[in-house]
Amino acid sequence: MKPLNYLVAAEEMRAFDAAAINEYGIPGVVLMENAGRTTFQILCAELSKSVHELKAVVVAGPGNNGGDGYVVARYLLNHGAEVHTYLLAPRDKIKGDALTNLAVLEKMTDRIYAVHDQAALKEVAARWFDSDVIVDAILGTGLASDVRSPYREAIDLINETKAFKVAIDIPSGLDSNTGKVLGAAVKADLTVTYGFQKVGTAVYPGVRYCGRVRVVDISIPRAAVERRPPQTILYGRADLQAYLDARSNPENHKGSFGHLLVVGGSPGKTGAPTMAARAASTIGAGLVTVAVAASLNPILEAKLTEEMTEPLPETAMAGYLGEESAQRVLELAEGKRCMVVGPGLSNSKDVLKLLERILEGYHGWIVIDADGLNVLAKNLELLEHTRASVVLTPHPGEMARLTGLTVREVQDNRIRAARDTAKRLRAWVILKGARTITASPDGVVFINTTGNPWMASGGQGDVLSGILGGLLVQNIPVDIALPLGVYLHGLAADNVILRRGPSPVLAGDVINELPTTLA
């Protein structure tokens, strides 16, 4: 994994900064200089005006975020811009490297103003509205509570202007770990972030406040990062290439890519296992068998062509699976690397018995989705003794049932909800939604970057479970297969929109788009 794919939490970034300064002897003022200089360079590349034509405002808080802003102000001055710098904290509250850079700036210009209350902000508002660029250097990654006065009023004023807004490291007011808005946040056009992108800028609602995000190297020693790598990774296109290279081996044959078993279906829900199976085949599974209640098997045989079907013993209620089906499911699963359980299965108590037997007797990978999750949520003890390797794929409502949290609590900190659940249940957890999160049992989290609101339609979860099973059965390492599957699912939907314009994306549209997406 390339280092620039890492996302860091506030405490991780503090540790890297401390290592650079205390262990490697890189002065903090050097890190600050690197941050401010690269921000200036990126800003210049983004703007249509020449620097000497700019009217720039730098709004600085009391910490190192403000110090970075003073460096930006110095470079803007040196290249001929008209620069006005505003201090939102008393000067005696500014310490360390930030004070060093403020002292340098004070020797270069007298356009530095103290703005400590609402009355003072009103007096300077006209100049802020007249500016071309506002540099947000107010609050950084250490913010952990709601923004207070005068910072909140300054943020509101910045957002009211039409100036191009540049955020230093993270837009002021965002929680750098969760992306939550802590009362108010700057809506930046550009965020220049240092060392590594911050977690809060890669998840919603934080994504909406950052504009374009540029990550710059400020000279954090690579060895310090490799010693304790960040636990969150932004998954992007570059990570797809290794899979494509392996898949293109000319000596491969269908046996190389495994045999997936899909267990699901019930009266009125035969479409769910059908879509899971078609998605698995399309993503490259060598063989796919769909196991359904015997009375439903003729329907599946009519629906599927490339995939095989298997009629299973059913309960006294025709069309439903239960404990009667378990032995045959386990026989079918023997020798298979992966099975998908849940699409269209129903929530009956008989399904619980079936799931219990599968978890007791199967030793491969099992992707549990949809009705399988709903049954499992009330019986999590089933995971305590299973020898299977489990993947859970909840949407926020299912996640709430798995955790005992409310949906709002899940959504308020999706990363924590997914990471804690994966650790607690010793399972991989894929929390679906905007920026879907894939969490491993050891705490590593992948954040997805693909997908769009137009794919909010029935059957998308079935397609995703089929893609995941289809990749796992090909013996692709789980830490590649799962984030890759999530990425491809969203990318296919994005490609549909690119090809035909904004319109609802059905589950079948995604399946049909997968071959082009992989090309």
C-alpha positions in Angstrom: 0.0 0.0 0.0 1.4 3.3 -1.0 1.9 5.7 1.9 -0.1 8.5 0.4 -3.2 6.2 0.5 -3.0 6.4 4.3 -5.5 8.4 6.2 -4.5 9.6 9.7 -6.3 10.3 12.8 -5.3 13.3 14.9 -3.4 11.3 17.4 -1.5 9.4 14.7 -0.4 12.6 13.1 0.7 14.1 16.4 2.8 10.9 16.9 4.4 11.3 13.5 5.2 15.0 14.1 6.7 14.2 17.5 8.8 11.4 16.0 10.1 13.8 13.2 11.0 16.4 15.8 12.2 14.4 18.8 13.7 11.2 17.2 15.0 12.5 13.9 15.9 16.0 14.9 13.8 17.8 12.3 12.9 21.2 13.9 9.2 21.9 14.1 9.8 25.2 12.4 11.1 23.3 9.3 8.0 21.2 9.2 5.9 24.4 9.4 8.0 26.0 6.6 7.5 23.0 4.4 3.7 23.1 5.1 3.3 26.8 4.3 5.6 26.9 1.3 3.8 24.0 -0.4 0.4 25.5 0.4 1.5 28.7 -1.4 2.8 26.7 -4.4 -0.5 24.8 -4.7 -2.5 27.9 -4.3 -0.7 29.6 -7.1 -1.3 26.7 -9.4 -5.0 26.7 -8.6 -5.7 30.4 -9.3 -6.2 32.1 -12.6 -4.8 35.4 -11.4 -1.1 36.2 -11.0 0.0 36.4 -7.4 0.9 40.0 -7.6 -2.7 40.8 -8.6 -4.2 39.0 -5.5 -5.9 40.5 -2.5 -5.4 37.9 0.1 -6.7 37.5 3.7 -5.1 35.1 6.2 -7.2 34.3 9.2 -5.1 32.7 12.0 -5.9 30.9 15.2 -3.6 30.5 18.2 -1.9 27.2 17.3 0.4 25.7 14.7 -2.4 26.0 12.2 -2.0 29.7 12.5 1.7 29.3 12.2 1.3 27.6 8.9 -0.8 30.5 7.8 1.9 33.1 8.7 4.3 31.2 6.4 1.7 31.3 3.6 1.3 35.1 4.2 5.0 35.6 4.0 5.3 33.8 0.6 2.3 35.7 -0.8 4.0 39.0 0.3 7.3 38.0 -1.2 5.5 37.4 -4.6 3.7 40.8 -4.6 0.3 40.0 -3.3 -1.6 42.4 -1.1 -1.9 40.5 2.2 -3.9 41.2 5.4 -3.4 38.9 8.3 -5.9 38.7 11.2 -5.2 37.2 14.6 -8.2 35.7 16.3 -6.3 35.1 19.5 -4.3 37.5 21.7 -0.7 37.6 20.7 0.5 36.4 24.1 -1.4 33.1 23.5 0.7 32.4 20.4 3.7 30.2 21.3 6.6 28.2 19.8 7.1 27.8 16.1 3.9 29.8 15.4 5.3 32.7 17.3 8.6 32.5 15.5 6.8 32.8 12.1 4.5 35.6 13.4 7.6 37.6 14.5 9.1 37.2 11.0 5.9 38.3 9.4 5.6 41.4 11.7 9.0 42.5 10.4 7.8 42.3 6.8 4.4 44.0 7.1 2.2 46.1 9.4 -1.0 44.7 8.0 -1.5 42.4 10.9 -4.7 43.0 12.9 -6.1 41.7 16.2 -9.7 40.6 15.9 -10.9 39.1 19.2 -14.7 39.7 19.2 -17.8 40.1 17.0 -17.5 43.9 17.0 -14.0 43.8 15.6 -15.1 41.2 12.9 -17.8 43.6 11.7 -15.2 46.3 11.2 -13.0 44.1 9.0 -15.8 42.3 7.1 -15.6 44.7 4.1 -12.0 43.8 3.4 -12.8 40.1 3.7 -15.6 40.4 1.2 -13.3 42.3 -1.2 -10.5 39.7 -1.1 -9.7 37.2 -3.9 -8.4 34.6 -1.5 -9.0 33.7 2.1 -6.5 31.4 3.9 -8.3 29.5 6.7 -5.6 29.0 9.3 -7.9 29.1 12.3 -8.3 25.6 13.8 -6.5 22.4 13.1 -6.7 18.7 13.8 -6.7 19.1 17.6 -10.3 20.5 17.7 -12.5 18.2 19.8 -15.5 20.4 20.9 -17.8 22.8 19.3 -16.3 26.0 17.9 -16.5 29.0 20.2 -16.6 32.7 19.7 -14.9 34.5 17.9 -13.8 31.5 15.8 -17.4 30.6 15.0 -18.3 34.1 13.8 -15.1 34.2 11.7 -16.0 30.9 10.1 -19.5 32.2 9.3 -18.0 35.4 7.8 -15.5 33.4 5.6 -18.3 31.2 4.3 -20.4 34.3 3.3 -17.6 35.7 1.1 -17.2 34.8 -2.6 -13.4 34.6 -2.1 -11.5 31.4 -3.0 -11.1 29.6 0.3 -8.0 27.6 1.1 -8.0 25.4 4.3 -4.8 24.7 6.1 -4.6 21.0 6.8 -8.3 20.7 7.5 -11.2 23.1 7.2 -11.6 24.8 10.6 -14.5 23.3 12.5 -14.3 19.8 11.2 -13.6 16.9 13.5 -10.5 15.4 11.9 -11.3 11.9 13.0 -15.0 11.7 12.1 -15.7 14.5 9.6 -18.5 15.9 11.8 -19.1 19.6 11.8 -18.4 20.9 15.3 -20.9 23.7 15.3 -19.6 25.4 12.2 -17.0 24.7 9.6 -15.3 26.5 6.7 -16.6 25.4 3.3 -13.2 25.4 1.5 -12.6 25.3 -2.2 -9.2 23.7 -1.6 -7.7 21.9 1.4 -4.0 21.4 1.5 -3.2 18.7 4.1 0.2 17.8 5.5 1.9 14.5 5.6 -1.2 12.5 5.1 -4.9 13.1 4.4 -6.9 13.3 7.6 -9.7 10.8 8.1 -12.3 13.4 8.6 -11.7 14.8 5.1 -12.5 11.5 3.5 -15.8 10.7 5.0 -19.2 12.5 5.1 -20.1 15.1 6.0 -16.5 16.3 6.0 -16.1 15.6 2.3 -18.5 18.3 1.5 -16.4 21.0 3.3 -13.0 20.2 1.8 -13.3 21.0 -1.9 -10.3 19.6 -3.7 -7.9 17.9 -1.3 -4.1 18.0 -1.9 -1.7 16.0 0.2 1.8 17.4 0.5 5.0 15.9 1.8 6.4 18.0 4.7 9.3 15.6 5.4 7.9 13.2 8.0 10.5 10.3 8.0 9.1 7.3 6.2 10.7 5.0 8.8 8.6 6.6 11.5 5.4 5.8 9.5 6.5 2.2 8.6 7.2 1.5 12.3 3.5 2.1 13.2 1.4 2.5 10.0 -1.9 4.3 10.1 -4.9 2.1 10.6 -7.1 3.8 7.9 -6.6 3.6 4.2 -8.3 5.4 1.3 -9.0 2.9 -1.4 -8.5 4.2 -5.0 -7.9 3.2 -8.5 -4.2 2.5 -8.1 -5.0 -0.5 -5.8 -6.9 -2.2 -8.6 -3.9 -2.8 -10.8 -2.3 -5.6 -8.9 -5.5 -7.7 -9.2 -5.8 -7.0 -12.9 -2.2 -8.1 -13.5 -2.7 -11.4 -11.6 -6.0 -12.0 -13.4 -4.3 -11.6 -16.8 -2.0 -14.7 -16.4 -2.4 -16.7 -19.6 -2.0 -20.0 -17.8 -5.2 -19.4 -15.7 -8.3 -21.6 -16.3 -11.7 -21.8 -14.6 -10.4 -24.0 -11.9 -8.0 -21.2 -10.9 -10.9 -19.0 -10.0 -12.8 -21.1 -7.6 -16.4 -22.3 -7.2 -18.8 -20.1 -5.2 -21.9 -21.4 -3.5 -24.8 -18.9 -3.0 -27.5 -19.9 -0.5 -30.7 -17.9 -0.5 -34.1 -17.3 -1.9 -37.6 -17.6 -0.6 -41.1 -17.1 -2.2 -41.1 -13.7 -3.9 -37.4 -13.2 -3.4 -35.7 -15.4 -6.0 -34.2 -12.3 -7.6 -31.8 -11.8 -4.7 -29.7 -15.0 -5.1 -30.0 -14.6 -8.9 -28.3 -11.2 -8.8 -25.7 -12.4 -6.3 -24.8 -15.3 -8.6 -24.7 -13.2 -11.8 -22.5 -10.7 -10.1 -20.1 -13.4 -8.9 -19.8 -14.9 -12.4 -19.3 -11.5 -14.0 -16.6 -10.5 -11.5 -14.7 -13.7 -12.5 -15.7 -16.6 -10.3 -14.8 -19.8 -12.2 -18.0 -21.6 -11.3 -21.2 -20.5 -9.3 -23.9 -22.8 -7.8 -27.1 -21.3 -6.4 -28.7 -23.5 -3.7 -32.4 -22.8 -3.1 -35.5 -24.5 -1.8 -36.5 -27.4 -4.2 -39.8 -25.8 -5.1 -38.1 -22.6 -6.2 -35.4 -24.4 -8.2 -37.3 -24.3 -11.5 -37.5 -20.5 -11.3 -33.7 -20.2 -10.8 -33.0 -22.6 -13.6 -35.1 -20.3 -15.9 -33.3 -17.2 -14.6 -29.7 -18.4 -14.8 -27.7 -19.6 -17.7 -24.0 -19.6 -16.9 -24.6 -20.6 -13.2 -25.7 -23.9 -11.8 -28.5 -24.6 -9.4 -29.1 -27.1 -6.7 -32.5 -27.9 -5.2 -32.4 -28.2 -1.4 -34.7 -29.9 1.1 -37.2 -27.3 2.4 -39.3 -26.7 5.5 -42.9 -27.7 5.8 -43.6 -24.3 4.3 -42.8 -24.7 0.6 -40.1 -22.4 -0.7 -38.3 -21.8 2.6 -34.9 -23.2 3.9 -34.2 -24.4 7.4 -32.3 -27.0 9.3 -33.6 -29.6 6.8 -31.3 -28.0 4.2 -28.2 -27.8 6.3 -26.6 -31.1 5.6 -26.9 -30.7 1.8 -25.6 -27.2 2.0 -22.5 -28.4 3.9 -22.0 -31.2 1.4 -22.1 -28.7 -1.5 -19.8 -26.3 0.3 -17.1 -28.9 0.8 -13.9 -28.0 -1.0 -15.3 -24.5 -1.9 -13.3 -21.5 -0.7 -16.4 -19.3 -0.1 -20.1 -19.2 0.2 -22.6 -16.3 0.3 -25.6 -16.8 2.7 -28.6 -14.5 3.0 -29.8 -13.0 -0.2 -33.6 -13.4 -0.2 -33.4 -16.0 2.5 -36.3 -14.7 4.8 -36.2 -14.0 8.6 -37.9 -17.2 9.8 -36.7 -19.0 12.9 -35.9 -22.0 10.6 -33.2 -19.8 8.9 -31.5 -19.5 12.3 -31.1 -23.2 12.6 -29.7 -23.3 9.1 -27.2 -20.6 9.8 -26.1 -22.2 13.1 -25.3 -25.5 11.3 -23.4 -23.7 8.5 -21.3 -21.7 11.0 -20.6 -24.9 13.0 -19.6 -27.0 10.0 -18.1 -24.8 7.3 -14.4 -23.8 7.4 -14.0 -21.4 4.5 -15.1 -17.8 3.9 -18.7 -17.0 4.4 -20.3 -13.7 3.3 -23.4 -13.1 5.3 -25.8 -10.5 3.9 -29.4 -9.3 4.0 -31.7 -11.8 5.9 -28.7 -13.7 7.1 -27.6 -10.6 8.9 -31.0 -9.9 10.4 -31.1 -13.4 11.9 -27.6 -13.2 13.1 -28.1 -9.9 14.8 -30.3 -11.6 17.5 -27.9 -14.5 17.9 -24.3 -13.1 17.7 -23.1 -15.9 20.0 -23.1 -18.1 16.9 -19.9 -16.3 15.8 -18.0 -17.2 19.0 -17.2 -20.8 18.1 -17.3 -20.8 14.3 -14.3 -22.0 12.3 -15.5 -20.1 9.3 -13.9 -16.7 8.3 -16.9 -14.3 8.3 -17.7 -11.2 6.3 -20.7 -9.2 7.4 -22.2 -6.6 5.0 -24.7 -4.4 6.9 -26.3 -1.2 5.8 -26.7 1.4 8.7 -30.0 -0.1 9.9 -28.6 -3.7 10.0 -25.5 -2.3 11.7 -27.7 -0.7 14.4 -29.2 -4.1 15.0 -25.8 -5.8 15.2 -24.4 -3.3 17.6 -27.4 -2.1 19.7 -26.7 1.5 18.6 -29.3 3.7 16.9 -28.9 4.4 13.2 -27.9 8.0 14.1 -25.2 6.8 16.4 -23.8 4.5 13.7 -23.8 7.3 11.1 -22.3 9.8 13.5 -19.1 7.8 13.6 -19.2 5.1 10.9 -15.5 4.3 11.2 -15.7 3.6 14.9 -18.9 1.6 14.5 -17.4 -0.6 11.8 -13.9 -1.0 13.4 -15.3 -1.8 16.9 -17.8 -4.3 15.5 -15.1 -6.1 13.4 -12.8 -6.4 16.4 -15.6 -7.5 18.8 -17.0 -10.1 16.4 -13.6 -11.1 14.9 -15.1 -10.7 11.5 -14.7 -8.4 8.5 -17.4 -5.8 8.5 -18.5 -3.8 5.4 -20.7 -0.9 6.5 -22.5 0.2 3.4 -23.4 3.8 2.5 -21.7 6.9 1.2 -18.0 6.2 1.4 -18.5 2.5 2.3 -16.2 1.3 5.1 -14.5 -2.1 5.1 -13.1 -3.0 8.6 -10.8 -5.9 9.5 -10.8 -7.8 12.7 -7.4 -6.3 13.5 -8.7 -2.7 13.2 -7.5 -1.7 9.8 -10.2 0.3 7.9 -10.5 0.9 4.2 -12.6 3.9 3.0 -14.1 3.6 -0.5 -14.2 6.5 -2.9 -16.7 5.2 -5.5 -20.5 5.1 -5.8 -23.3 7.6 -6.1 -26.8 8.4 -4.8 -28.4 7.1 -8.0 -27.6 3.5 -7.0 -29.9 3.6 -4.0 -32.2 0.8 -5.3 -33.2 -2.7 -4.4 -30.8 -5.5 -5.1 -27.6 -3.5 -4.8 -26.6 -5.4 -1.6 -27.2 -8.7 -3.4 -24.9 -7.6 -6.2 -22.2 -6.5 -3.7 -22.3 -9.8 -1.8 -22.0 -11.7 -5.1 -19.0 -9.5 -6.1 -17.3 -10.1 -2.7 -17.9 -13.8 -2.8 -16.8 -13.9 -6.4 -13.5 -12.3 -5.6 -12.8 -14.3 -2.4 -13.4 -17.6 -4.2 -10.6 -16.7 -6.6 -8.2 -17.0 -3.6 -7.5 -13.3 -3.6 -6.2 -12.2 -0.2 -9.1 -10.8 1.8 -7.5 -7.4 2.4 -7.4 -7.0 -1.4 -10.6 -8.8 -2.3 -13.1 -6.9 0.0 -12.1 -3.3 -0.5 -11.6 -4.1 -4.2 -15.1 -5.5 -4.4 -16.6 -2.5 -2.8 -14.6 -0.2 -5.1 -15.7 -2.0 -8.3 -19.3 -2.1 -7.2 -19.4 1.7 -6.8 -17.2 2.3 -9.9 -19.5 0.3 -12.1 -22.4 2.5 -11.0 -20.3 5.6 -11.5 -19.6 4.5 -15.1 -23.3 4.0 -15.8 -23.9 7.6 -14.8 -20.9 8.8 -16.9 -22.3 6.9 -20.0 -25.9 7.8 -19.9 -26.2 10.8 -17.5 -27.9 11.1 -14.0 -30.7 8.6 -13.7 -31.5 5.7 -11.3 -28.9 2.8 -11.5 -30.5 -0.6 -11.0 -28.7 -3.6 -9.6 -28.8 -5.2 -13.0 -27.2 -2.1 -14.5 -24.2 -2.6 -12.2 -23.8 -6.2 -13.2 -23.9 -5.4 -16.9 -21.4 -2.6 -16.4 -18.8 -4.7 -14.6 -17.0 -6.1 -17.7 -16.4 -2.6 -19.0 -15.3 -1.4 -15.6 -12.7 -4.1 -15.4 -11.4 -3.5 -18.9 
